[in-house]
Amino acid sequence: MSETAEKKQSSHLEMLENLLGTMKYGSITLIVQDGKIIQIDKTEKYRLKS
């Protein structure tokens, strides 16, 4: 793996960690094409207490 590819992978992992750390309920979907992450979808849910 090249140095550029390693930096991109590290950047993607940091982004995922940030997304996971800021959400309480929801989901994160990774879209992969040719073995590379091309899109990250985040769906966040808010629980309402009655």
Residue pairs with C-beta under 8 A, 6 or more apart in sequence:
1 9
12 37
12 40
15 40
16 28
16 40
19 28
19 40
19 42
20 28
23 42
23 44
24 47
25 44
25 45
25 46
25 47
26 42
26 43
26 44
26 45
27 42
27 43
28 40
28 41
28 42
28 43
29 40
29 41
29 42
29 43
30 37
30 39
30 40
31 37
31 38
31 39
31 40
31 41
32 38
